[in-house]
Amino acid sequence: MKDGTDTAGFHSLYHHGFARVAACTLPVVLADPMENARHTLQAIRACHEAGAVLSVFPELGLSGYAIDDLRQQDVLLDGVHEAIGWLAGQTAGLLPLVLVGAPLAVGDALYNCAVALHDGRVVGVVPKSYLPDYREFYEARQFAPGAGLRGGMVTLGGEAVPFGTDLLFHAPAVQGLVVAAEICEDMWVPHPPGVDAALAGATVIANLSASNITVGKARTRTLLCQSHSARCLCAYVYAAAGEGESTTDVAWDGQTSIFENGVTLAQSRRFPSGQVTLMADVDLDLLRQERLRMGTFADNRAQSAAGTWRRIDLAITPPETDMGLRRDIPRFPFVPSDPALLDQDCYEAFTIQVTALKRRLLASRAKTLVIGVSGGLDSTHALLVAARAAEECGLGRQAVLGYTMPGFGTTGATRDNAHELMAALGVQAREIDIRPAARLMLEQMGHPFAAGEAVYDVTFENVQAGLRTDFLFRLANQSGGIVIGTGDLSELALGWCTYGVGDQMAHYNVNAGLPKTLIQHLIRWVMGSGREQARTCTVLEAILCTEISPELVPATATQAVQSTESLIGPYALQDFTLFHVLRYGFRPSKIAFMALHAWGDATSGDWPPGFPAHDRRAYTLAEIRHWLGVFLNRFFGFSQFKRSAMPNGPKVVAGGALSPRGDWRAPSDGNARLWLEELERRVPKD
């Protein structure tokens, strides 16, 4: 620690709530536990070297699954005991908690078990709760079910070890890591054991599986794992048996997968040859925050009859070095990089906006839709929505009254684009030059600009912004209509809007739930939908290529057009921060760490479809840190009063909305000190 800072571990994933986990499968030698233990150790060591804190292996991996009645042979069971003892000893000094599958006799019954090993000893044994005994499965012939077995002990290697379905493996040094085990069929039942384990605090559920493969079954398994992780707000680590298992009557695909809250983090190639060690970094902070926000999760826990659980603490000390990050961090969390998913999201977003606006038009009995059209992204998209809503309501596009209102900084290009867009869409196009009224107001205020001085302060800018909105409201009164707002979610987050009589206000703001980074893709989606003419698409393309600017300050020979992003930061970075602040409440240091992995290298990772190649840039940690500070200061420090009084508008994206009647409630008397101090203290300056 130096000068009040604590940045030494910044580049370690474990300092930011992540944990590296592994799902492993390897060639099995049937009925040869010691040979299987030796192969397993090789994979465990690979996991240790990679910094993983959990390694999950297939069901009955020490004996082989497909050995039928050999499971009950004393020679085999003796070999399993010997292999467990040897393998446990070999884990001394190794990092991960290891879960291996083995048949174990407890009392006068044989159980299909997950054996937990760590740092030289067996730390627990979890029996399989539910045994399949249908179609090709005959497990009940050899095994006893473990459902309901709680509080027991089993002797292994001369030591008493916790045995039962009530075990949770906890690593205090890895904040949030609590592991529970299921075995294959346990996942397929209507109420899997992992549900109760999650309600008891498990954040990672491991499934040791020997699921055989038939056509289409892999899709079902993935669906079950995804839904299980989503319902339980947990990570799910799935490891299935594969190469070496007997194919007398069935076949195996050795699939390994890792899921988190309904998302597939990693999935291996199926039908592998040789050892597979699939790893991913699960976000324990994300899971904790989701459970924190979803109050019904705790309500469900309170109503569950899960009984008491035994929590086994493990001395796992995670590495503090830079091991990279084994998960995809989307550059644009509001914008999917998968073309099919982006197309679906754009369809839904646009339809949500149109549907919401249609409802407001019907409720207000509006005859017209009044909108200011600047030739920029936001007003362009809002105009597209308004035109579609008017059409579907039976008002027709002529009910949309589009106004350009050139001011002192308006450029000819944006003004021309605005008029061309309105003409192409077939809406009523009108123009009001606000400069005479603005000059009069500035003169009556005694502003230096009225005396010929080049003073372009916030008053100068807001006089123009206020006049535009004032005109729009009076024009709506005159035509029996409502004012359609154009400001977006990103601007609301940063307070980049003029309060009251300004662009913060409207009768209904269709863009209030849309981040800036998604709007350009929505416009491209409209272009590709086939619903608009070629003339419209041509002008839309021109608008997409225009610099984002409020155009309130006049450009000169020495002064370029006013750039929004040079003042408040790149929207790509600010939307990245907005998503993780709004959806998950992450710390600034974690957001900076994630942003560095998402934006540090322009050549790695996926970009959204249609994203211009010339805009594919990278950001250094210093740049990320600077603009993150700008975001925190604006979002937490002084912009909330604008959001507290924002007009109605639909929530669109799952990342969140900022309406005080919806996702976000905060005091208007903001204070960003804690967030800025955390950024200063924990994020290196370069």
C-alpha positions in Angstrom: 0.0 0.0 0.0 1.4 3.4 -1.0 -0.1 6.9 -0.8 -3.4 5.4 0.4 -3.6 3.2 -2.7 -4.0 -0.6 -2.9 -3.5 -1.4 -6.5 -1.0 -4.3 -6.2 -3.5 -7.0 -7.0 -5.5 -5.1 -9.6 -4.6 -7.5 -12.5 -5.6 -10.7 -10.6 -9.0 -12.0 -11.4 -9.5 -13.1 -7.8 -9.3 -9.5 -6.6 -12.4 -8.7 -8.6 -14.9 -11.4 -7.5 -14.0 -14.0 -10.2 -13.1 -17.6 -9.6 -11.5 -20.0 -12.1 -13.3 -23.4 -12.3 -12.6 -26.4 -14.4 -14.8 -29.2 -15.9 -12.6 -32.2 -16.8 -13.0 -35.4 -18.7 -10.3 -37.9 -19.6 -9.9 -41.4 -21.0 -11.1 -43.9 -18.4 -9.6 -47.4 -18.0 -12.5 -49.7 -17.0 -12.2 -51.3 -13.5 -8.7 -49.9 -12.9 -9.1 -47.2 -10.2 -5.3 -46.5 -9.7 -4.7 -45.9 -13.4 -7.7 -43.6 -13.5 -6.4 -41.8 -10.4 -3.0 -41.3 -12.1 -4.7 -39.8 -15.1 -6.9 -37.6 -12.9 -3.9 -36.3 -11.1 -2.4 -35.0 -14.4 -5.6 -33.0 -15.0 -5.6 -31.7 -11.4 -2.0 -30.5 -11.8 -3.0 -28.7 -15.0 -5.8 -27.0 -13.1 -3.5 -26.0 -10.3 -1.0 -24.5 -12.8 -3.8 -22.5 -14.4 -5.0 -21.1 -11.0 -8.3 -23.0 -10.9 -9.9 -23.4 -7.4 -12.4 -26.1 -8.5 -11.9 -29.2 -10.6 -14.9 -31.4 -11.4 -14.5 -34.9 -12.9 -17.1 -37.3 -14.4 -19.4 -39.7 -12.5 -17.7 -42.9 -11.2 -14.5 -41.7 -13.0 -12.2 -43.7 -10.7 -13.9 -47.0 -11.5 -15.5 -46.3 -14.9 -19.2 -45.9 -15.2 -20.1 -48.7 -17.6 -19.0 -51.7 -15.6 -22.4 -52.8 -14.4 -22.2 -55.5 -11.7 -18.5 -55.1 -11.4 -19.3 -52.2 -9.2 -20.2 -54.6 -6.4 -17.0 -56.7 -6.5 -14.8 -56.4 -3.4 -11.6 -56.3 -5.4 -12.9 -53.3 -7.3 -14.1 -51.5 -4.2 -10.8 -52.2 -2.5 -9.0 -50.6 -5.5 -11.3 -47.6 -5.3 -10.4 -47.0 -1.6 -6.7 -47.3 -2.4 -7.0 -44.9 -5.3 -8.9 -42.4 -3.3 -6.3 -42.5 -0.5 -3.4 -42.1 -3.0 -5.1 -39.3 -5.0 -6.0 -37.4 -1.9 -2.4 -37.5 -0.7 -1.2 -36.3 -4.1 -3.4 -33.2 -3.9 -1.3 -31.8 -1.0 -0.1 -28.3 -1.8 -2.4 -28.1 -4.9 -4.8 -25.3 -5.2 -8.2 -26.7 -6.3 -11.0 -28.4 -4.5 -11.3 -31.7 -6.5 -14.6 -33.6 -7.0 -14.1 -37.1 -8.4 -16.7 -39.9 -8.9 -16.4 -43.3 -7.1 -18.6 -46.1 -5.9 -18.4 -46.4 -2.1 -19.8 -48.9 0.4 -21.3 -47.2 3.5 -22.7 -49.6 6.0 -24.5 -52.3 4.1 -25.3 -50.2 1.0 -23.3 -49.1 -2.1 -23.5 -45.4 -3.1 -22.6 -43.6 -6.3 -20.6 -40.7 -4.8 -18.8 -37.4 -5.4 -15.6 -37.5 -3.4 -14.2 -34.1 -2.4 -10.5 -33.8 -2.1 -8.3 -30.9 -1.0 -4.8 -30.3 0.1 -3.9 -33.9 0.9 -7.1 -35.2 2.4 -10.7 -36.3 1.7 -12.9 -33.5 3.0 -16.4 -34.8 2.2 -18.5 -37.4 0.3 -21.8 -36.6 -1.4 -24.0 -39.6 -2.5 -26.1 -39.4 -5.7 -29.7 -38.6 -4.6 -31.7 -40.1 -7.5 -30.9 -43.2 -9.4 -32.2 -43.7 -13.0 -33.7 -47.1 -13.5 -35.5 -46.6 -16.8 -34.8 -47.2 -20.5 -31.0 -48.0 -20.7 -30.3 -47.3 -17.0 -30.1 -49.9 -14.2 -28.3 -48.1 -11.4 -30.8 -49.2 -8.8 -29.5 -52.7 -9.4 -26.2 -51.9 -7.7 -26.7 -48.6 -5.8 -28.8 -47.2 -3.0 -30.3 -43.7 -3.4 -28.7 -40.9 -1.3 -31.8 -38.7 -1.2 -32.5 -37.7 2.4 -29.1 -38.9 3.8 -27.9 -36.0 6.0 -25.5 -35.6 8.9 -23.7 -38.9 8.3 -20.0 -39.9 8.4 -17.9 -42.4 6.4 -14.5 -43.8 7.2 -11.9 -43.4 4.5 -8.2 -44.1 5.1 -8.9 -44.5 8.7 -10.4 -41.1 9.1 -14.0 -40.1 9.6 -15.3 -37.9 6.7 -18.6 -36.1 6.4 -21.0 -38.0 4.3 -24.4 -36.9 3.0 -26.4 -34.7 0.6 -26.1 -31.7 3.1 -22.5 -30.7 2.4 -21.3 -27.3 1.2 -17.7 -26.7 0.5 -16.7 -23.1 1.4 -13.5 -21.2 0.6 -13.4 -18.2 2.8 -10.4 -16.7 1.0 -12.4 -16.7 -2.3 -15.2 -14.4 -1.4 -18.5 -16.0 -2.5 -17.2 -19.4 -3.4 -19.5 -22.1 -1.9 -19.6 -25.4 -3.8 -22.3 -28.1 -3.8 -22.3 -31.4 -5.8 -25.0 -33.1 -7.9 -24.5 -36.4 -9.8 -26.0 -36.8 -13.3 -29.6 -37.8 -12.8 -29.9 -35.3 -9.9 -30.2 -32.6 -12.5 -33.0 -34.3 -14.5 -35.5 -34.5 -11.7 -38.2 -31.9 -11.2 -36.6 -30.6 -8.0 -32.9 -31.1 -8.2 -30.8 -31.2 -5.0 -28.9 -28.2 -6.3 -32.0 -26.0 -5.8 -31.9 -26.6 -2.0 -28.1 -26.2 -2.0 -28.4 -22.8 -3.8 -31.0 -21.7 -1.3 -28.6 -22.7 1.5 -25.8 -20.6 0.0 -24.1 -22.6 -2.8 -23.0 -20.3 -5.6 -21.3 -23.1 -7.7 -23.0 -26.4 -8.4 -20.9 -29.2 -9.8 -22.4 -32.0 -11.7 -20.4 -35.2 -12.0 -22.1 -37.0 -14.9 -21.9 -40.1 -17.0 -24.7 -39.1 -19.3 -24.6 -41.3 -22.4 -25.3 -39.7 -25.7 -28.2 -40.1 -28.2 -29.3 -37.8 -31.0 -30.5 -34.5 -29.6 -29.7 -35.3 -26.0 -26.9 -32.7 -25.8 -29.3 -29.9 -26.6 -31.5 -31.0 -23.7 -28.6 -31.3 -21.3 -27.5 -27.8 -22.2 -31.0 -26.5 -21.8 -31.3 -28.1 -18.3 -27.9 -26.8 -17.2 -28.7 -23.2 -18.4 -32.1 -23.2 -16.8 -30.7 -24.7 -13.6 -28.1 -22.0 -13.3 -30.6 -19.3 -14.2 -33.2 -20.5 -11.7 -30.7 -20.9 -8.9 -28.7 -17.8 -9.7 -25.5 -19.9 -9.7 -22.7 -21.2 -11.7 -23.0 -24.8 -13.0 -20.0 -26.9 -13.8 -20.8 -30.0 -15.8 -18.4 -32.9 -16.6 -19.5 -36.0 -18.4 -17.8 -39.4 -19.0 -16.5 -40.1 -22.5 -13.5 -41.9 -24.0 -12.8 -45.4 -22.6 -16.3 -46.1 -21.3 -17.8 -49.4 -22.6 -19.9 -49.0 -25.7 -21.6 -52.4 -25.3 -25.0 -50.9 -25.7 -24.6 -47.1 -25.4 -22.1 -44.4 -26.5 -20.5 -41.4 -24.8 -19.6 -37.9 -25.9 -17.5 -36.6 -22.9 -19.1 -33.2 -22.9 -17.9 -30.6 -20.5 -19.6 -27.2 -20.0 -19.6 -24.3 -17.6 -22.7 -22.0 -17.1 -23.5 -18.9 -15.1 -26.9 -17.5 -14.5 -28.4 -18.9 -17.7 -25.4 -18.1 -19.9 -23.0 -20.6 -21.4 -19.5 -19.5 -20.4 -17.6 -22.4 -22.0 -18.3 -25.7 -23.7 -15.9 -28.3 -24.9 -15.8 -30.1 -28.2 -17.8 -33.3 -28.0 -16.4 -36.8 -28.5 -12.9 -35.8 -27.5 -9.8 -37.9 -27.7 -7.5 -37.5 -24.7 -7.7 -35.3 -21.7 -10.0 -32.2 -21.7 -9.6 -29.5 -19.1 -12.3 -26.9 -19.8 -11.9 -23.7 -17.7 -13.8 -20.5 -17.2 -13.8 -17.7 -14.7 -17.2 -17.4 -13.0 -18.3 -14.1 -11.6 -19.2 -14.6 -8.0 -19.9 -10.9 -7.5 -22.5 -11.1 -10.3 -24.3 -14.0 -8.6 -24.2 -12.3 -5.3 -25.6 -9.1 -6.7 -28.4 -10.9 -8.6 -29.4 -12.7 -5.4 -29.3 -9.4 -3.5 -31.6 -7.7 -6.0 -34.0 -10.6 -6.5 -35.8 -10.5 -3.2 -37.9 -13.5 -4.0 -34.7 -15.6 -3.9 -34.5 -15.0 -0.1 -38.3 -15.3 0.2 -38.0 -18.8 -1.4 -35.2 -19.7 1.0 -37.4 -18.7 4.0 -40.2 -21.0 2.8 -38.0 -24.0 1.9 -37.7 -27.0 4.1 -34.1 -27.7 3.2 -33.0 -28.5 6.7 -29.6 -27.8 8.1 -26.4 -27.9 6.1 -22.8 -28.7 7.0 -20.4 -26.1 5.7 -16.8 -27.4 5.2 -14.2 -24.6 5.2 -11.3 -25.0 2.9 -7.9 -23.2 3.1 -7.8 -22.2 -0.5 -5.4 -19.3 -1.1 -5.9 -18.0 -4.7 -3.0 -16.6 -6.7 -2.6 -12.8 -6.8 -0.8 -12.8 -10.2 -2.1 -11.8 -13.6 -3.6 -14.9 -15.1 -5.7 -13.2 -17.7 -9.4 -13.7 -17.7 -11.1 -16.8 -19.2 -14.5 -15.5 -20.1 -15.9 -13.3 -22.8 -16.4 -9.7 -21.6 -18.5 -8.1 -24.3 -17.3 -4.6 -25.4 -20.9 -3.6 -25.8 -23.0 -5.3 -23.1 -26.2 -3.8 -24.5 -25.3 -5.0 -28.1 -24.9 -8.8 -28.8 -22.1 -9.7 -31.2 -24.1 -12.7 -32.5 -25.9 -11.6 -35.7 -29.0 -13.6 -35.0 -29.3 -12.4 -31.4 -28.7 -8.8 -32.4 -31.4 -9.1 -35.0 -33.8 -10.5 -32.4 -32.9 -7.8 -29.9 -33.4 -5.0 -32.4 -36.8 -6.4 -33.4 -37.9 -6.5 -29.8 -36.5 -3.1 -28.9 -38.1 -1.4 -31.8 -41.4 -3.2 -31.3 -41.4 -2.3 -27.6 -41.0 1.4 -28.4 -43.6 1.4 -31.1 -46.1 -0.6 -29.0 -45.6 1.7 -26.0 -46.0 4.9 -28.1 -49.1 3.5 -29.7 -50.6 3.0 -26.3 -49.8 6.5 -25.2 -51.2 8.0 -28.4 -54.5 6.1 -27.8 -54.7 7.1 -24.1 -53.9 10.8 -24.8 -56.2 11.0 -27.8 -53.4 12.8 -29.6 -54.0 13.9 -33.2 -50.3 14.6 -34.0 -46.8 13.6 -32.9 -44.5 16.5 -32.6 -40.8 15.9 -32.7 -37.6 17.9 -33.1 -35.4 16.5 -35.8 -31.7 17.4 -35.7 -30.2 15.0 -38.1 -28.5 13.2 -35.2 -28.8 9.5 -34.1 -31.4 10.0 -31.3 -33.9 12.1 -33.1 -33.5 10.0 -36.2 -34.4 6.8 -34.4 -37.3 8.5 -32.5 -38.6 9.7 -35.8 -38.5 6.2 -37.2 -40.5 4.9 -34.2 -43.0 7.8 -34.4 -43.6 7.2 -38.1 -44.2 3.5 -37.5 -46.5 4.1 -34.5 -48.6 6.7 -36.3 -48.9 4.3 -39.2 -50.0 1.4 -37.1 -52.5 3.6 -35.1 -54.2 4.6 -38.3 -53.2 8.2 -38.1 -50.8 8.0 -41.0 -47.3 9.4 -41.3 -48.7 12.9 -42.1 -49.7 13.0 -38.4 -46.0 13.3 -37.5 -44.8 16.9 -37.4 -41.1 17.0 -37.7 -39.3 20.3 -36.9 -35.8 21.3 -37.6 -34.8 24.2 -35.5 -31.4 25.5 -36.6 -29.3 27.3 -34.0 -25.9 29.0 -33.8 -24.0 25.7 -34.1 -26.2 23.8 -36.6 -24.2 22.6 -39.6 -25.6 22.5 -43.2 -25.0 18.7 -43.3 -27.2 17.8 -40.3 -29.9 20.3 -41.4 -29.9 18.8 -44.9 -30.0 15.3 -43.5 -32.9 16.1 -41.3 -35.0 17.5 -44.1 -34.1 14.7 -46.5 -35.0 12.1 -43.8 -38.4 13.7 -43.2 -39.1 13.9 -46.9 -38.1 10.3 -47.4 -40.3 9.1 -44.5 -43.3 11.0 -45.7 -43.9 13.0 -42.5 -44.7 16.7 -42.4 -41.4 18.7 -42.4 -41.2 22.1 -41.0 -38.5 24.5 -39.9 -38.3 27.2 -37.2 -35.1 29.2 -37.0 -34.5 29.8 -33.3 -31.6 32.2 -33.7 -33.7 35.4 -33.6 -35.5 34.4 -30.4 -32.2 33.2 -28.9 -30.5 36.5 -29.7 -33.4 38.4 -28.1 -33.3 36.3 -25.0 -29.5 36.7 -24.7 -29.8 40.4 -25.2 -32.5 40.8 -22.6 -30.4 38.8 -20.2 -27.4 41.0 -20.9 -25.3 38.1 -22.1 -21.9 39.0 -23.7 -22.8 37.1 -26.9 -25.5 39.7 -27.6 -22.7 42.4 -27.6 -20.7 40.5 -30.1 -18.4 38.6 -27.8 -17.6 34.9 -28.6 -18.8 33.7 -25.2 -20.2 30.2 -25.6 -21.0 29.2 -22.0 -23.7 26.9 -20.6 -26.2 29.8 -20.6 -25.5 30.3 -24.3 -26.1 26.6 -25.0 -29.1 26.1 -22.8 -30.9 29.2 -24.2 -31.0 27.3 -27.5 -31.9 23.9 -26.0 -34.7 25.5 -23.9 -36.2 27.4 -26.8 -36.4 24.3 -29.0 -38.3 22.4 -26.3 -40.5 25.4 -25.6 -41.5 25.7 -29.2 -42.2 22.0 -29.4 -44.6 22.0 -26.5 -46.5 25.0 -27.8 -46.6 23.5 -31.3 -48.1 20.3 -29.7 -50.7 22.4 -28.0 -51.5 24.1 -31.3 -51.9 20.9 -33.3 -53.6 18.7 -30.6 -50.5 16.5 -30.3 -47.8 15.3 -27.9 -44.1 15.9 -27.9 -42.0 12.9 -28.6 -38.7 12.9 -26.6 -35.5 11.8 -28.3 -32.9 11.7 -25.4 -31.4 8.3 -24.7 -30.5 6.2 -21.6 -26.8 7.1 -21.9 -27.5 10.9 -21.9 -29.8 10.5 -18.9 -27.0 8.5 -17.0 -24.5 11.3 -17.7 -26.9 14.1 -17.1 -26.2 15.3 -20.7 -29.5 17.0 -21.2 -31.0 20.4 -20.4 -33.4 20.2 -17.4 -37.0 21.3 -17.4 -37.5 23.5 -20.5 -35.0 21.5 -22.4 -34.4 18.2 -24.1 -34.8 16.4 -20.7 -38.6 17.0 -21.0 -41.3 15.6 -23.3 -44.8 14.2 -23.2 -43.4 10.8 -23.9 -39.8 9.8 -24.4 -39.5 6.7 -26.6 -35.7 6.6 -26.3 -35.4 6.8 -22.5 -34.6 3.1 -22.2 -32.1 2.9 -25.1 -28.4 3.2 -24.6 -26.5 5.2 -27.3 -24.5 2.2 -28.4 -27.6 0.3 -29.4 -29.3 3.0 -31.3 -27.0 2.9 -34.3 -27.7 -0.8 -34.6 -31.4 -0.2 -34.4 -31.1 2.2 -37.3 -29.2 -0.3 -39.3 -31.8 -2.9 -38.4 -34.5 -0.6 -39.8 -32.4 -0.2 -42.9 -32.2 -3.9 -43.4 -35.8 -4.7 -42.5 -37.2 -3.9 -46.0 -39.9 -1.6 -44.5 -38.3 1.6 -45.7 -37.4 2.9 -49.2 -33.9 3.1 -50.6 -34.0 6.9 -50.3 -34.6 6.6 -46.6 -31.8 4.1 -46.2 -29.4 6.4 -48.0 -29.9 9.3 -45.7 -29.9 7.0 -42.6 -26.4 5.8 -43.7 -25.3 9.4 -43.9 -26.6 10.1 -40.4 -24.8 7.1 -39.0 -21.5 8.5 -40.3 -22.0 11.9 -38.6 -20.1 13.1 -35.6 -22.2 13.0 -32.4 -22.6 16.6 -31.4 -25.2 18.9 -29.7 -24.3 21.6 -32.3 -24.9 24.4 -29.9 -21.5 26.1 -30.3 -20.6 27.5 -33.8 -17.7 26.0 -35.6 -15.0 28.3 -36.9 -11.9 28.0 -39.0 -9.9 27.2 -35.9 -12.7 25.5 -33.9 -14.1 22.1 -35.0 -17.7 21.0 -34.7 -18.5 20.5 -31.0 -17.9 16.9 -30.0 -20.0 15.3 -27.3 -17.6 12.4 -26.7 -14.6 14.7 -26.2 -16.5 16.3 -23.3 -18.2 13.4 -21.6 -16.3 10.4 -22.9 -16.6 7.7 -25.5 -20.1 6.3 -25.4 -18.6 2.8 -25.9 -16.9 3.1 -22.5 -19.6 5.0 -20.8 -22.3 2.5 -21.8 -20.0 -0.3 -20.7 -19.8 1.3 -17.2 -23.5 2.1 -17.2 -24.5 -1.5 -17.7 -22.3 -2.8 -14.9 -23.3 -0.1 -12.5 -27.0 -0.2 -13.2 -27.4 -4.0 -13.6 -25.0 -5.3 -11.0 -23.7 -2.4 -8.8 -20.1 -3.4 -9.4 -17.2 -1.5 -7.8 -15.3 1.0 -10.1 -12.1 -1.1 -9.8 -13.9 -4.2 -11.1 -15.5 -2.3 -14.0 -12.0 -0.9 -14.9 -10.5 -4.5 -14.8 -13.3 -5.8 -17.0 -13.1 -2.8 -19.4 -9.4 -3.4 -19.8 -10.0 -7.0 -20.8 -12.9 -6.0 -23.1 -11.2 -2.9 -24.7 -7.5 -3.3 -24.2 -6.9 -5.0 -27.6 -9.0 -4.1 -30.6 -7.9 -7.3 -32.5 -9.3 -9.7 -29.9 -12.9 -10.7 -29.3 -16.0 -10.2 -31.4 -17.4 -6.9 -32.6 -21.1 -6.4 -33.3 -22.2 -7.0 -36.9 -21.9 -3.9 -39.1 -19.7 -2.1 -36.7 -17.4 0.2 -38.8 -13.8 -1.1 -39.1 -12.4 2.4 -38.6 -14.1 2.8 -35.3 -12.7 -0.5 -33.9 -10.2 1.0 -31.4 -8.6 0.1 -28.1 -8.4 2.0 -24.8 -5.5 2.0 -22.3 -6.0 1.6 -18.6 -5.3 5.3 -18.2 -8.0 6.2 -20.6 -10.5 3.8 -19.0 -9.7 5.2 -15.6 -10.1 8.8 -16.7 -13.5 8.3 -18.4 -14.7 6.1 -15.6 -14.0 8.9 -13.2 -16.1 11.3 -15.4 -19.0 8.8 -15.4 -18.9 8.3 -11.7 -18.8 12.0 -11.0 -21.7 12.8 -13.4 -23.9 9.7 -12.6 -23.6 9.7 -8.8 -22.5 13.3 -8.2 -25.1 15.6 -9.7 -27.3 14.2 -12.5 -29.9 12.3 -10.5 -32.3 15.3 -10.1 -32.8 15.2 -13.9 -33.7 11.5 -13.8 -36.0 12.0 -10.8 -38.2 14.2 -12.9 -37.9 12.4 -16.2 -41.1 11.9 -18.3 -42.6 8.5 -19.1 -40.9 6.2 -21.5 -40.7 2.4 -21.8 -38.0 0.2 -20.3 -36.4 -1.6 -23.3 -33.2 -3.4 -22.3 -32.6 -6.0 -19.5 -29.5 -3.9 -18.5 -31.9 -1.5 -16.8 -33.7 1.8 -17.0 -33.3 5.0 -15.0 -36.9 6.0 -14.4 -37.6 6.6 -10.7 -40.9 4.6 -11.3 -39.0 1.6 -12.6 -35.5 0.2 -12.1 -33.6 3.1 -10.4 -34.4 5.1 -7.4 -31.7 7.4 -5.9 -31.6 10.7 -4.0 -31.3 13.8 -6.1 -28.8 15.2 -3.7 -26.0 13.0 -5.0 -22.6 12.2 -3.6 -19.9 10.4 -5.7 -17.2 10.5 -3.1 -17.1 6.8 -2.2 -17.0 5.7 -5.8 -14.3 8.1 -6.8 -12.2 7.2 -3.8 -12.5 3.5 -4.6 -11.4 4.3 -8.2 -8.5 6.4 -7.0 -7.4 3.8 -4.4 -7.7 0.6 -6.3 -7.1 1.3 -10.0 -3.5 2.0 -11.2 -3.0 5.2 -13.1 -1.2 3.3 -16.0 
